[in-house]
């Protein structure tokens, strides 16, 4: 039993969530409705992430230092038919993948961000520039006049590759979760969290590297010797940049500096996936709309049936998808929180329990203004009409 004297603050408003996590629960309540929504939306998300990952890595490997990459979304498989579908938007919206990449680049964090500002990185990029534009004196001249321009471009392509590698792991985790659910081996929300946490831990030390090939020579941009890893240098910065901070959406706040609607301190940004109001989804200037449009094409039938049975049917389908996606992200966040805890969640040592509680309170302090209370309230008072899975 956890003693009451170990409470970090006696009347801490979110203490029930600390107790829930200590008891093996999640930030999202464990209900059959939530389980169906979370697994179903993560199945769709896994399919989309698989496509995002492949395209980001393709761009990093084959479109680096290409100034006008008109066909970067084609993964090297161009055809007139694909071009017509692209113009008709009958395709995956890879722009959203780039939006997440730019959010990571802007917010930074981790060893990757630190290395991209080093002399070693600049020297390796200069070797790439010299080889890439060996027969192009115009670009070499521009590089002399603006020495940071092409270096900054390679920083961007480094994030293309790193995010693609991160999403490769996450896509596999979510798709395997769906397979286990279909086989009847995932029956509770805590099991969803455990599966995601196990996947994060299993690939925690997975190397993050990036090399480009020019003619017959390979140039290491992010060499293995740096020791960049999946968890510390992509997963944690991704959670910080996309789940928590994000970027303000056009049309929802004023970008006018005199309006003071956007904090000048990036650390105070609260525009991430855990904070965003789902209702504006579908409006102009709302990047997650692209993701929701992508996921709608890959919804498992059991989840699509739930959406169709709601009062508005498919009239607000993107909003419904966004609400389910937000619930799933609280499960992913739970897995990250538990995976990074300083001591085992079931420790019996009082000092370790206290350290864990202080750690959990720090996370929950950041989640006070998130959608945490809303998704819990929706789960308690607005249950979905739950159909049979198959």
N, C-alpha and C positions, 0 to 999 in steps of 0.2 A: 504494500500500500504506500502511496505517496502522501507524506504528512503535510497537513495544512500549513505548517510553519515555513515550508519551503516555497510558498507562493511568492513570486517576484514582487507583486504589489497586491495587497489584500483585496482591494476593490478594482483590480485591473479589468476593464470592460470586456476584453476578449479572452479572459482566462479560461472560459469553457473550451476554446479551441486548443489551448495548451493541454488541457486535460484530455481532450479527444485525441490529440496526436500522441500523448504519452500512453494512452490506452490502445494504441495501434490503429486508430482511425485516420481520417483524412480531413482536409479543409472542406471537402464536399460531403454532405451526408450520404450514408450508405442506404440507398433505396433502390428497388428494382428499376424504377423510372430513370434514375440517374445513371445506373449501370448501363442500361440500354443506350441512352443518349451518348454517354462518354465513349463506349466501345464503338458504337456505330459511327460517330463523327471522327474518331481517331482512325478507323478503317479508311474512310474517305480521305482524311488528311494524309495518311501514310501513302496512298496512291499519288496524291498531288506532290508530296515531298520527294517521292522517288523521281518524278519528272523534274522538279525544281533542282534537285541535287545534280542530276545528270547534265542539265543545261548550264548550271553555274560552273561545273568542272570543265565542260566543253569550252565555255567562253574563256576561262582562265588559261586553258592549255592551248587554244587555237586562235583566239581573237585578241591576245595581248598586244598592246601598242598598235592596234588597228584603229585609226581615227574615225572611220565611218563604217562601223560593223553592221551593215544593213541586214545581214542574214544571220545574226548571232543567235536568234531563237530557233534556228532550223537544225541545230546539232549536226551540221555538215551534210544534211540530207535534203538538199534543195530540190524542189520541183514546182512547176507552175500550179499544180493542184494544191500543194501546201501553201503556196503564196496566196492563192485566192481564198483559201480557208483562213489564212492569217488576216487578210484584209477584212474578211467577214466576221472576224473574231470567233471563228469556230476552232478554238485552240485553247491551250493552257496559257493563263496570263502570267508569263514569266516576269512581267514588270514588278509583280509583288515580291518575288524573290529578290530582285535588285533593291527594292525598297527596304527590306529587312537587312540586306548587306550594307546599305548606306547608313542605316541606323547603327549597326555595329561599328562601322568605320568611324562614325561621328562621335559616338559615346566612348569608344575605346575600351580599355581594360584588359588585363591579362598579359602574358608574356609576348603574344603576337603584337599587340599594340606597342609595347616597349621596344621590341626589336625593329619595328619599321621606322623608328627614329634614330637608329644607330648608324655610325659610320660604315660598319660592315655591310649593312643592307644597301646603302648608297653605292658602295664600291661594286657590289655584285650586280646591281642594276645598271651601272655604267658599262659594265662588260656586256650585258645584254643589249643595251642601246647601241653600242659600237658594232656588235655583230648583226643586229637586226637592220640597221640602217647603214651598213658598210658601203653601199653604193648609192647612198642618198645624201649628198652634201647639203641639200636644203634643210633636211630635218636635223642633221648634225649641227648645222649653223644655228638653227632655232634652239637646240639643246644648249649651245654655248651662251646664247643670249638669255635664255630662261632655264637655268639648270635644275630647277625644282619641278618643272612641268611634267616631264616624263617619269621622274622618280615618283611623283604623286600618283600618276597613272598606274605604276606597278604596285603601289600600296593598295590601290583599289582592286587590282587583279589578285593580289594576295588574299584579300578578304573574299573575293569570289570563290577562290579555291577552298579556303578554310571553312566558309559557311556550307559549301557543297559537301565537304567531307563530314561536317557535323550533321547535316540533314540526312546523309546516307545512313548513318547509324540510327537516327531517330525514325526514319521511314521503316527500317527493318524491325525496330522495337514495336511500332504501332501495328504493323501488318501481322507480326507474330502474335500480338495480343488478340487481334481479331480472330485468328485461327484457333487460339486456345478457347476463346469465348464460344465460337461455333461448335467446338468439340465438347462444350460443357465443363471446361476446366477453369474458367473464370466466372465466379458467381457473386462476388462482392466487390465493392469499391476498393477496400483495402488490398485485395488481390491485384487490382489494376495498378495501384500505387507500387506494390511490391514488385510487380513485373517490370514497370518502368525503372524503378530504382535499381533493380538487378541488372538491367541493360546498361544503365549509366555507369554502374560500378564495374561491370565486366569490360567496358571499353574506356574506362577512365584514363588509362595510360596509353591509349592508342595514339601513335605518332601523327602529328599534323605536319605534313611536308608539302613543298610546292617546287616543281622544276619545270622549265620550259625547254623545248628543243628548237634550235635554229640550225637549219641545214642538217648536219650530222652530229652536232655537238649539243650536249645537255648542260644547262646552266641551273644551278641550285639557287632558288630564290629564298626558300625556307628549308634549309638543309636539316637532315635528321639530327645532326650534332647539336642543334639548338635545344632539343629536348622539349619542344612544344607538344602538348598533349590535348586529347579530346576534351576532358572535363575542365581542366583549369584554364585553358586558353581559347576554347570555343563555347562550351556549354554554359559556363558561368557568365562570361561576357554577353552571351546571347540572352540569357534570362534577364540580365540587368538591362540590356538595351531594348529588347522587344517586349518582355513581359512587364517590366516596371516603367522604364523611362519613356521609350517610344518617341514619337514626334507629334506635335500638334497638327490636327487635320485642317486643311484649308476649308474655309467656310464655317468652321465651328468656333474659332477664336480669331482675333485680329492680329495680324503680323506687324501692325504699325507700332513702332517702338514707343511712341508717346501714349499708346493705349494701355501699356503695362499689363497686357493680358497673358504674356508669355514670360516666365521667369528667365532672367539672364544666366541663372545658375543651372547647368545641365543636371546636377545632382538632385535638384528639386523637381525635375520633370516627372509628371504622373500621367502620361498619355499612353502607357503600354496596354497590352492585351488584358491585363487584370483590372484595368480602370475604365476602359472605354465603354460608353453607353452603346448598347446594340442598336438602338432605334435609328440613328442616322445611317445605318448600313443601307446601301443602295443609292445614297446621295453623291453628288459630284464632290471630288476632292477627298473621298474617304477610301484610302488604299485597301483596307481589309475587305472592301466590297469585292475586289478582284479575287481574293482568296475564297470568299464565300461562293462566288460564281463558279470557281474551279471545283470546289467540293460538292456542289449540287449535282454534278454529273456523275459522281462516284458514290452516292449515298447507298448503303445497303437497303434493300427493300423494307426490312422490318423497321428501320428508322424513318424512311420516306413515308411509310404508312402512318406513323405517328403524326408527322407533320400534316399530312392530308386530312387527318381526323380532327385537327384543331379548328377553332371557330372560324378563322379566316382561310382555312385551307392552305393553298399555295400562294395566296396573294402577298403574304409577308414571309415567304420561304427563306429569303436570305437572312432576315432578322432571327427567325427560329434557328437557322443553322449557326448564326453567330452566338446565340445564347447557349446552345449545346457546346460549341467550341470553347466558349469562356469557361464553362463547367469543366471541360476536359483539361484546360490549362491550369486550373486550380489543382487538379490531380497531379499533373506534371510538376507543378510547383511544390506540392507536398512531397513528391519523390525526391526532388532536389534538396528540400529542407532536411528531410530525414537522412539523406545520403551524406550530407555535410555536417551532421550533428557531431559535436566534440566527443560525446560518449554514447554508448548503446542506449537506445530509447528505453530499454527495460532494466537499466542498471539499478542496483540496490544501494549503491554508495550514496550517502546523503550529499556529499560535496559534488559528486558528478551529477546528481539530480538537479542540484541548484544551478550548476553551470549550464546544463541543458535547458533549464527554464529561462535563464537569462538570455541564452541564444535564441530560443523560440520567441521570447518577447520582443527581441530586436526585429525579427522577421515580421511579427504581427503588428508592430508599431508602423511598419511601412505599408501594411495592408489595411490599416484603419479606414482609409479613404478609398479603398478599392471596391470592387463589386462583391466582396466576400459576403457581406450581410445579405445582399440582394439574392445571390444564388442560393444561400441557405434558406432564406424566406420563401423563395419560389419553390424550393424542394419540399418545404414543410406545408405550404398552403395551396400550391397550384400544381398538383400532380397531373401528369399527362395520362391520357387514355392509353393504357399499355396493351398492345396487341401481342399475340403469340409471335415469337422471334422469327419463325419460318412458316 
